Each structure stands twice: as C-alpha cells, then as structure tokens.
C-alpha cells in the first residue's frame, strides 16, 4: 500500500509540474523566501496575469478560442 501511495504521489507531482498547476505554489514560495512581508496575489490574480502575459507575447501568437 505504501508503494502505491508513493507511485501515485510521484505521478501527481509530475502531472502538476508539466501542466503548470504548480506554478503558483513555486511563485508563492519564491516570493516568501525573498520578501516575507510582501503582498502575494491570489491564485486567481496570478493566473490572470500569467494568461495576459502569455497572450500578449507576439512570439507565441494569439489564442483563437
């Protein structure tokens, strides 16, 4: 049973990393490490800014839908 949990935990880790879901967690950890008193945006604000930056980059093109 513990082996299965370990394997599932590792699979979850890789899925979160490859899908970008863990980006906010990494951002918060980085912000807290560099300035613990700084205001950290909510996940919604972070994702909105991330999407805006991605869509505003002319090298990647524009989202069609």
N, C-alpha and C positions, 0 to 999 in steps of 0.2 A: 504493500500500500504506500509506503513512504517513497519507494522508487517511482511509482506512478505519479505521485504529487510532485516529485522533483522534475520529472519529464514534462508534466503539464505546466509547471511554473516556468521552466525554461522556454517552452513553446509560447506561452503568454508573453514573456519578455521579448522574444524575437518578433512576434506579431506587433506588439506595441511600438517597438523601435522602427520596424520597417514601414508601418502605416503612418508614423508621425504622431501618434497619440501621446507618446511620452515627451514630446517637445515642450509642453507646458511645464511638466514636472522638472525637466532639465533647466528650463528658464528660471523657475522659482528657486531652485537650489543654487543656481549661479548668482541670482540677484541677492539672495540672503547671505551668501558667502562674501560677496564684495561690499554690500552695504545693508546690514541687518535692519536699519531704520527706514530704508526706502519703501515707498508705497509700491506694492506689486499689483498689476492689473488683474482683474478677474479672468477666469478661463475664457469667458465669452469675449471680453475686450482683447485678450491676447490673440484668440483665433480670428477675430475680425481684422486686427492689424496685420496678422500674418497673411490672411487672404487678400487684403488690399495690396500688400507689398508684392505678393505673387502675381496678382492680376495687373498691377501697374508696371511690371517689368517688361519692356518691349522685346526682350530677347526670348521670352517664353510664349509670347502670343497672348491672345485674349481667350477667355473662356467662352465657349459657344452656347452653353445652356446651364 
